[in-house]
Amino acid sequence: MKSPILNQLALLLFCSSMFSPVLAVDNAPNGIKLPSEYKDWRVISQSHRIDNNTLRTILGNDIAIEAARSNNTNPWPKGSILAKLVWKQAPEQHWPSAIAPEKFVHAEFMIKNDNKYNSTGGWGYARWLGLDQKPYGTDKDFAQECVACHTPVKDNDYVFTKPAEMP
Amino acid sequence: MKSPILNQLALLLFCSSMFSPVLAVDNAPNGIKLPSEYKDWRVISQSHRIDNNTLRTILGNDIAIEAARSNNTNPWPKGSILAKLVWKQAPEQHWPSAIAPEKFVHAEFMIKNDNKYNSTGGWGYARWLGLDQKPYGTDKDFAQECVACHTPVKDNDYVFTKPAEMP
């Protein structure tokens, strides 16, 4: 007969395993942790990349939203985080002349901290692929690929997104 | 010489006039009031209408977000509000093969309340145009136009938007 303590331990392990798909998102290879609650952040803009057939929603944490709304984005203030949610595109089922999100591709992030991310232009980059949020990149230097792509907008603090006009 | 009371009244009027562009958004002709704080709501989906060259972000209030995330959207629960922010499209300045928001067109809303909005299929409709948020519609029955357009998706509780897949 098991002891009550073993029973409780077994229950704890069982419960932990039930929640592990939510909790167990690995860090990016450069050590960046998936920002929690990013799906609750507010919207900055959106885009449609016709070169790779994806739709993108750009969200910001509180610091980034305040910066965007006060037109204080060059440079973005320390602590700003921009999140980009990316989906493959598909015709909207009931309005086929509209394009809507289909399969979720990835969530990617830029985290502003000049000192901490000095080697990547003052921004920390990270990306998690798919619904299971597998970290992108094979080693800690993977983000040099991100920097190379963002260097053409160095004068815009390395950011492509312009906050969308709102009332 | 003015009295202190008159001076205070003048100051009050001056301050009110400074803030009036923010406060003075008229109600829609059917009496619906612009939902406050809608720009702070969380994202449900986005779309790109290639038939009229606009980009759209779809946001939801807390009730709608909870419904979307729990796949409880047919029908949407009472109190759900869906907001659609619409912009004219333009090539993204630094990545021309992407399409991004340019001029803000309007913000439009669907408010779920079967009893209150029985005459328009259980949803209250309203729209405010441009950055100065002028109410759309000339009389209280303007929303029959909205209902007519949404009737093809009656089986989807009159909603075109499918919540975007997210981790």
HADDOCK unambig.tbl for C-alpha pairs under 7 A between the chains (distance, minus, plus):
assign (segid A and resid 40 and name CA) (segid B and resid 42 and name CA) 5.73 0.50 0.50
assign (segid A and resid 41 and name CA) (segid B and resid 42 and name CA) 6.56 0.50 0.50
assign (segid A and resid 42 and name CA) (segid B and resid 40 and name CA) 5.73 0.50 0.50
assign (segid A and resid 42 and name CA) (segid B and resid 41 and name CA) 6.56 0.50 0.50
assign (segid A and resid 42 and name CA) (segid B and resid 42 and name CA) 5.77 0.50 0.50
assign (segid A and resid 43 and name CA) (segid B and resid 43 and name CA) 6.98 0.50 0.50
assign (segid A and resid 46 and name CA) (segid B and resid 100 and name CA) 6.38 0.50 0.50
assign (segid A and resid 47 and name CA) (segid B and resid 98 and name CA) 6.50 0.50 0.50
assign (segid A and resid 47 and name CA) (segid B and resid 99 and name CA) 5.48 0.50 0.50
assign (segid A and resid 47 and name CA) (segid B and resid 100 and name CA) 4.70 0.50 0.50
assign (segid A and resid 48 and name CA) (segid B and resid 98 and name CA) 5.46 0.50 0.50
assign (segid A and resid 48 and name CA) (segid B and resid 99 and name CA) 5.05 0.50 0.50
assign (segid A and resid 48 and name CA) (segid B and resid 100 and name CA) 6.72 0.50 0.50
assign (segid A and resid 49 and name CA) (segid B and resid 97 and name CA) 6.15 0.50 0.50
assign (segid A and resid 49 and name CA) (segid B and resid 98 and name CA) 4.13 0.50 0.50
assign (segid A and resid 49 and name CA) (segid B and resid 99 and name CA) 6.29 0.50 0.50
assign (segid A and resid 50 and name CA) (segid B and resid 97 and name CA) 5.85 0.50 0.50
assign (segid A and resid 50 and name CA) (segid B and resid 98 and name CA) 5.80 0.50 0.50
assign (segid A and resid 51 and name CA) (segid B and resid 97 and name CA) 5.76 0.50 0.50
assign (segid A and resid 94 and name CA) (segid B and resid 160 and name CA) 6.41 0.50 0.50
assign (segid A and resid 97 and name CA) (segid B and resid 49 and name CA) 6.14 0.50 0.50
assign (segid A and resid 97 and name CA) (segid B and resid 50 and name CA) 5.86 0.50 0.50
assign (segid A and resid 97 and name CA) (segid B and resid 51 and name CA) 5.75 0.50 0.50
assign (segid A and resid 98 and name CA) (segid B and resid 47 and name CA) 6.49 0.50 0.50
assign (segid A and resid 98 and name CA) (segid B and resid 48 and name CA) 5.46 0.50 0.50
assign (segid A and resid 98 and name CA) (segid B and resid 49 and name CA) 4.11 0.50 0.50
assign (segid A and resid 98 and name CA) (segid B and resid 50 and name CA) 5.80 0.50 0.50
assign (segid A and resid 99 and name CA) (segid B and resid 47 and name CA) 5.47 0.50 0.50
assign (segid A and resid 99 and name CA) (segid B and resid 48 and name CA) 5.05 0.50 0.50
assign (segid A and resid 99 and name CA) (segid B and resid 49 and name CA) 6.27 0.50 0.50
assign (segid A and resid 100 and name CA) (segid B and resid 46 and name CA) 6.38 0.50 0.50
assign (segid A and resid 100 and name CA) (segid B and resid 47 and name CA) 4.69 0.50 0.50
assign (segid A and resid 100 and name CA) (segid B and resid 48 and name CA) 6.71 0.50 0.50
assign (segid A and resid 101 and name CA) (segid B and resid 164 and name CA) 5.93 0.50 0.50
assign (segid A and resid 102 and name CA) (segid B and resid 164 and name CA) 6.97 0.50 0.50
assign (segid A and resid 102 and name CA) (segid B and resid 165 and name CA) 6.98 0.50 0.50
assign (segid A and resid 103 and name CA) (segid B and resid 165 and name CA) 6.66 0.50 0.50
assign (segid A and resid 104 and name CA) (segid B and resid 165 and name CA) 5.84 0.50 0.50
assign (segid A and resid 104 and name CA) (segid B and resid 166 and name CA) 6.33 0.50 0.50
assign (segid A and resid 131 and name CA) (segid B and resid 166 and name CA) 6.61 0.50 0.50
assign (segid A and resid 131 and name CA) (segid B and resid 167 and name CA) 4.44 0.50 0.50
assign (segid A and resid 132 and name CA) (segid B and resid 167 and name CA) 6.79 0.50 0.50
assign (segid A and resid 160 and name CA) (segid B and resid 94 and name CA) 6.42 0.50 0.50
assign (segid A and resid 164 and name CA) (segid B and resid 101 and name CA) 5.93 0.50 0.50
assign (segid A and resid 164 and name CA) (segid B and resid 102 and name CA) 6.97 0.50 0.50
assign (segid A and resid 165 and name CA) (segid B and resid 102 and name CA) 6.98 0.50 0.50
assign (segid A and resid 165 and name CA) (segid B and resid 103 and name CA) 6.66 0.50 0.50
assign (segid A and resid 165 and name CA) (segid B and resid 104 and name CA) 5.84 0.50 0.50
assign (segid A and resid 166 and name CA) (segid B and resid 104 and name CA) 6.33 0.50 0.50
assign (segid A and resid 166 and name CA) (segid B and resid 131 and name CA) 6.62 0.50 0.50
assign (segid A and resid 167 and name CA) (segid B and resid 131 and name CA) 4.46 0.50 0.50
assign (segid A and resid 167 and name CA) (segid B and resid 132 and name CA) 6.79 0.50 0.50
